[in-house]
Amino acid sequence: MSSFSIVCLDCNHSTRYHPAEINCPQCGSQWREVTYPYKEIAPKLKAELAQRPFDLWRFRELLPVHNPLPTLRMGEGGTPLIRAVNLGEMLGCENIFIKDERQGPTSSFKDRQAAVTIAALKEAGITEMVAASTGNVAIAYSAFAARAGIKLWAFVTSLVPAVKMREIALYGSQVVKVTGSYDQVKQIAAEFAEKRGLYHDRGARTITSVEGMKTIAFETAEQLTDEFGPLTGADGTPRWRTPDWYIQAISGGLGPVGIAKGFRELREMGFAEGHPKLVGIQAEGCAPMVHAWKQNLEKAEPVMSPKTHIETLATGTPGRAYELLRKEMLEFGGLFESVTDEESFRAMHVLAKMEGISAEPASGAAFAGLFKLVRAGIIKPTDVVVINCTGHTMPAEPLVLGSGWARNVVLPAEQPEALPQEDGLLAALSRVAPDRFPRVAIADDTPDARRLIRRILQSQGDYTIFEATNGKEAIELVKREHPDLLILDLMMPEVDGFSVLDALKSDPETAQIPVIVSTAKELTKDEKVRLQGQIQSLMQKGDFLSDDFLEEVKSIIR
């Protein structure tokens, strides 16, 4: 049986917990958090963890449910931590890990939020609730509410894809589609819940939601310890490992707020001593936290008309979550950064083609942020980085539901202008590359390097690719096939890249073939002079995902 109390973040007043009691009874604040008797819990957890299943309820003493019902569980939590081998090699950072939250019951990290909240509501006897959502929250709540026999009113913006709306309805939830921004949807949902006296999920202000999200921190630290082995603490006892960086795309900020609390609790119990630098990635067209951070503001100013196609990141009013995360970042390091929709979509393609992981656009934004921070030198080659792959939804067939599965609400307020459709660099290259740049030769003696370069090029279009494993093969291949481009490694045995260049440039039939040199070697001044006039570009290995590489390919195919 769990023991805990609720403490107000504003007046420090402590009280017992009940899901229906939203405001602090002393000052009226809605910002409160759970505290536990950590020193009492720690020894029991250490003694019992080895025998417990690896799922969310593994840490049940640290969750605000007195007696969680096993019959409500659907395997939530316990998602894998996957080393991103290919991305790591490409970026020159070998310790990149993906927390694969797609593998929850409804394929998103919102399952954690829903599992803990629904368990608490069931325990309290609450049978009806309201939630505003851009898709994943409503899907997760719908599944767990259906299992618990709780009626859900799901308010969603009309921008949510129809496949997600159908899945929400499939669980039996009442879908209310609002033609308006997500912030307007949240307001309508709150008014509806207040008028009917229903429980209302409030995102980062919802105690159970934060508690569910913090379990990602618990699992990540335990999984990294399994990967690398324990650390020795200041007192000589073994400690769990924590990453140097935790990266997640954020809208309202609930996830990182919970993650930060989880790492604080690990330190409080003596399980770990570290704390990662938190990184919140937002869509450039809706980035109130990023703007406030870069201007060193204590509060974020709302974005009234979000300009992004990634609907799950279109929260223009982050509220106090920004202040909580800013405090964490100022104390432990971290930052907010934005990426464009185009960068996010390109990252989705790269992630799928390099690691075999198909992720939602919000996850693409997180990986686009990773690429940006590595290129800027903020994330170092030896850093341990964990990225939350937040979700991958599955569509429900429209014929399964029939008609009348949603109610429409059209607000009279002026709607934001629709975004124009724009083709990104990836789409453009995919169309024009096969005609202008169809044949590419790769010469490198390292199989992994050849494979990575081939995957990068294939992610940009349909190329015919030739490979040579050494300098001698490279010369014979180019003279035989006459490719449109040669990507050449300098450091090869017997005949190195310099000799390959000399041989090709001395032959009139191959002298004009453009060459991009890739090397892990730090070149001397004389070596750089030797390459002048011989190649189109010099790329250090680990930079293959940079915009410079893609722009270089684009400039050659013109």
N, C-alpha and C positions, 0 to 999 in steps of 0.2 A: 504493500500500500504506500503510495507516494505522499510525502509531507512537504507542504510548500505554503507560501504566503505571497500576497500581491503588494508591491511597494510603488507608490506614486513617484514618478520622475520629477515632479515639481515641488511637492511639499514633504516627500519622504514618509507619508502616512502609510502604515501597514494594515492590511485587512485580509480576511478570508476571501477565497475566489468563488465566484459564481458567474457563468458565462453571460447571463442576462444583465449583470450589473456592470455597466460600461464606465460610468464616471467615478472618480475618486470621491468618496463620501465626505471628505474634508474640504477639498478645494475645487472639485468639479472637473479636474483635468481628465482627459481620456488617454493620456500617455502614462501607462503603468507597465511594470514588468514583474515576472515571477522570480522569487528567490527561494533557494532550497538550503537545507542544512548540509552544506557541501562536505564538511569534515566528517560527518556521520555517514554520508553516502559513499564516499571514496573507498573505504576499506571493503565494503560489501561488493561494490562494482568490480574492484580489482580481483576479488576472490571468485566472482561468479561469471565474468565475461567470457572466459574460455568455454563455458558450457552452454552459453546462450546462442540462439540463432542470430545470424548477422542480418538484422533488419532494424527498422526504426525503433521498435519496442525493446530492443537490446538495452536501451538507456531509459527504461520506463520510470526509474526513480527520479529522473530529471525532466519529467513531463507532467503537465498539470491535470492529470486524470488519476483519481484515487484508485480505481479498479478497472482498468481497460478491459473491454470485452474481447476475448479471442475470436468470437464469431464475426466481428466487424472487420477483421484484418484481411487484406488481399495481397500480402507480400510487399507492402510499402517499405521504402528505405532499402539499405543494403545494396545500393547500386555499385557497379564496378568502377574502379579507378584505373583507367587505361593509359599506359605510356604511349604517347604519340611519337612513335619511332621515326616515321617518315618526315613529319613536320619538324621534329627536333633536328634531324640531319639537315634539312633544308635551311632552317633558321640558324643553325649553329648553336642550338641550345638543347642539350641531350635530355634534360630533366623536365620535359613538358608532359603534364598528365591531364587527362580528360575525365571529369566526374560525369559519367554517362547517365544522366537523369531521365533519358528516354526510356529506360528499362523499368520504370515504375508501372503500376497497374494501368494508368491511363496515359502513359508515355510522356509525362512532364514532371518537373520538380514540384509542381503544385500539389501533387499527391501527398506530400508530407504535410502541407498546410491543411489539406482537407481531412486527412486521416486523424490528426490530433484534434482538430476542431469538432469533427463529427462525433468522435469518441466522447469529448467533453459534453457536447449537447445531449447525446444519448444518456449519459450518466445523470445529467441535470433534468431529464424529462422533457426537453424541448423538442417539438415535433414539426416545426415549420421555420424556414429561414429565408433570407434574401441575400443575394450576392450580385455585385456588378462585376463585369468581366469583359476582357477582350478575347476570350476563348478558353484558354487552358484552365483558369480557375474554375469556371463554370462546369467544364467537363469533369474535372477532378471532384468537385463538390457533388455533382450529379451522381457519379458512380458510388461514392461513399454514402451519400444521403439515401440513395436507393437501397443500399444494403442495410442501412439502419432504420429504414421506414420513416425518413424525414422528408417532408415536402420542400422542394427548393424552387424559389422564384429567381430565375436567372435573367438579369437585365444586361443586354449586350448592345454594343453599338452596331449600326447597320453595316459598318465596314468589316465586321468579322466575316470571314469566308463562310459561305452557306454550308460547306461540309462540316464545319465545327458546330454551327447552329443545329444541324440535323443530329449530330452525335449527342449534344446536350439534350435534345428532345427525346432521343431514343431511350435514355435512362428514365424518362417519365417526368423530367423537370418542366416547369412552365417557362417557356422562352418569351421574353418581352424584348422585342427589337426596337431600339430607339434611334431615330434618324438624328444624330447629333454627335458631338465629340465625346470621348470617353469620360472627360470630367463632367459633362452634362449628364451622362448615363449614371455616374456615381451619385449625383445630386438627386436625380429622379428616383433611384433605388432607395436612397436614404429617406426621402419623403414618403415613399410607399411603405417602407418598413415602420416608420414612426406612426403613420396613420393607422396601420393595422396592429401595432404593438408586437411586431415580429423581430426575432433575432436578426441582426444585420452584420455581415462581415465587413470590417473596416480596414482591411489591408494591414499596413504596418502598425496600426493601433490595436489590432486584434491580438490579444495575448497568446492564444493557442497557435495562431499562424506563425508568429515569431518563434515560438517554442518548437514547432515542427521543422522550420527551416534550419535551426541551429544544429540539428542532427547531422547535417552535411558536414559541419566542422568536426564533429565527433568521429564520423566515419573516415573522413579524409586523413585526420591525424593518425588514426589506427592503421589505415591502409598504407600510408607513407612509412610507418614504422615497420610494417611487414615487408615493405619493399627494400628499405635501406638498413633496417635494424634500429634498435633504440638509441637514444642519445643519453649521455651521462649528465645528470643534473648537477647543480651547484653543490648539493649535499651528497653526491656520489651515487644516488639511486637512479635507475633507468627511467627515462622520460619518453613520451610519445613525440614524434617529429611533427612539425608544422611547416607548411610551405613558405617560401619567401614571398610569393605573390598569390593572391586569389583574385581571379578575374571573372566578372559576370556582367552581362547586359542588364540594365536596370530601367524600370519605368517609374514605379512608385518607391522602390528601394527596399521592399520587404526582405528579399533574399539576403543581401549583405548585412542588414540590421540583425537578422537572426544569426548569420555566420559569425559576426563579431561577438555576439553574446555567447555563442558556443565556445569560441576560443578563450574568452574570458573565464568561462566556467571550468575549462580544462586546466587553466592556470590555478584557479581557486582550489581545485581538488588536488593539485600537485601532479596531475597526469602529464602536463606539458609545461614548458617555460616560454616557448616562442609565441609570436603572433604575426600572421602574414600582413603584408601590405595589401590593403583592399583596393581594387580598381573597379570603378563603376563605368561601364560603357553605355553611352546613349546615342540615339540616332541624331544626326546633325540637324535634322529638321524639327526635332523636339528635344532639346538638351538644356533644360533650365538648371540642372545641377552643374553641368559643365560650365555654363556661362557664369554662374555664381562663384564656382571654385576658382576659375581663372581671373576673376575680378576681386578675389579675396573677400567675398561678401558672406556675412553670417547667415543670411536667409536667401533662398532662391526665389527669383521673380517668375511668376507663371508665364508659360507660353500659351497664348490664347487660341492660336490657330496652328496646330501641329502640321508640319509639312514632311511627312514620311509615309511610305507605303508599308512600313512594318507596324501594323496596328497594335501589336502587343507592347510596343515601346512609345505609344502616343499619349502618355500621361503628361499633361502640361503643367499640373500643379502638384509638385512632390510633397509639399507641406514640411512637417518637422523631420521627416526621414532624412532629408538633406543635412539638417543640423546635427543629427545623431551620427551620421556617417562622416561628416566633416570633422567632428570631434575625434573619431577613431583614427582618421587619416592624419590629423595633426599630431596625434600622440604616437602612432606606430608607423607612419608612412603610408603612402598610397596616393591615389589621385582619381579624378574624373577625366574622361576623354570622350570625344565624339568621333563617329565615323559616318560616312555617307551611306545611303541605301545601296549604291553601286558597289562600294567596298564590301558591304555585308553580303550581298548576293554573290560576289566573286569569291568571298571566303567560303560560302556554302559549297560552291563547286570544288574549290581546292580541298576542303575538308573531306568531301565525299570521295574524290578521286585519289587523294593521298592516303586517307586512313580508313576508307570504307564506312564512314559515318555520315548518314543523311540527317541533317539537323534543321530545325526551324530557323526562319530568318533572324530572330532575336539571338540565337546561338551564333549565327553567322556574324552578327555585329560584335559579339565577344571575341571571336577569333580574328576578325578584322582589327580589333583593338590590340590584340596580342601582336599581330604583324607590325602594327604601327609603333608599338613600344619597343619591340626588338630592333626595328630599323633605326629608331631614335637613340638606341644605346641605353635606354632607361632600364630595360631588363637585360641582365648580363648573361653571358654564355653558361656560367655555372649555377645560375639561380634555379631553384625548384619552383615551378609554376603550375598551378591548378586552375583549369578553366571549367566553368560550369556549362556543360552542354544541356541546356534547360529543357529541351523538349523536341518531340517529333510526333505530331498528331496523325491519327488515322481517320480517314473519312467514313461517314455513314452513307449508305446508298439512299438516294432520295425516295425511291419507290417503297422502301421499307416503312416509311412514316405515313404516307398518304398526305392528305391536306389538313389544314387547320392546326399545325404543330407549333405555330408562333403567333404572337400578337404584335401588331405594329403600333408604335407611338411616334408621331412626327411632331417635333417641337417647332413652334412658330419662329424661333430665333433664326437669324441669318446664318446659313451654314458656311463653313470654310470652303474656299475654292478647291476644286479637284486638282490634284497634281498632274502635270503633263506627263505623258509616257516618254521616258528617255531610255535609249539603249546605252548600256555600259560598255566598257572596253572589251569585256569578255564576249558579249553578244556580237560586237562589231568584228572582232578577230575571228570568231567562229564562222562568220559569213564570208569574209574576204580572204582569209588565209589560204584555204585550199587552192584558190586560183592563182594567187600572187606568190605564195611561199610554200609549195607543196612538198618539197623534198629536203630533209634535214639530216645531216650526218653528225653523229656524236662520237668523239674519240676520247676515251678515258679508260684507264686500266682497272678502275674500281667499279665492280658491278653495281653496288648501291648508288654510286654517283650517276651512272648511266641510267639506271632505273628512275631515279628522282627527276633527272632532266627530261627524260621521255614523258613522265607523267605530267610534268608542268606544261610541256608543249601540247600534249594531247588534251589537256584541260582547256587550251585556247583554240583548238580547232582540229580538223581531220588531216593530219600530216602523214606522209610516208617517211618513216624514220629508219636510217641505217646506223649500224653501230660497229665500231672498231675497238678492239681491246688493247691495242698498243700502237706505237708510232708507225711501224712498218705497215701494219694493216690499214692505218688511216690513209697513208699515201696511196696505197693500192686501191682502196675504196673510193677515194675522191677522184682519182684518175679514171676509174671504171664507171662510176655512177654520175659524176658531175652534179652533185647536190646544189641546191640554191643557197645553202648556208652550212658552215661547219662550226660546231661547238667543240672546242679543243682544250684538253687538259695539258698543261705544260710539263708536269712531273710524271713522265712515263718511263719505264725501264728501256734500255737499249737505245731506241730512237726516241728522244724526248720531243716535246711540243715545239721547241725552237727549231729543231732540225726538220720537223714536218713542215713548218712554215717556210723555211728556206727552200725545201724541195718543191712545194706547191707554187711559190712565187717565182721560181726560176723557170717554170713550165708555162708557156703562153696559154695553153688550154685550161689551166687551173688558176692562173695568177689573179683573175678577177673575182673568184669566188669569195664572198664575204666570210670573215672569221670572227667569232666571239671566243675569247680565251677565258677559261675558268680555271682558277688555281687556288689552292689552300696555302700556297707558299707566299711569304712576304718578299716581294721582288726587290733586288738591289737597284741602284740608280742605273747601272750599266745595262741590266736586264730590261728595265723599262725603256731605255733608249733604243735597245735592239728591237723592241716591238713597235716602236713608233713608225707609222706609215704602213704597217703590215696587217693590222687588225682593226675591226670596227669598235670593239669594246673590250675592256679588261674587267672581269667580274671575280671577286673573291667568293670562294665556295661558302655557302651559308647565306648569300645574298640573292638566291634565285627567286625568292618571292617578292623582291623589292620592285617598286614601280620602275626603277631604272632598267631592270631586265626586260620587263614587258614593253616599256617604251622603246628599248633598243630593237627588239624584235619588230615592233610596229614600224619603226623608222626604216628598217631594212626592206620590209615588204611593200613599201610605198612605190 
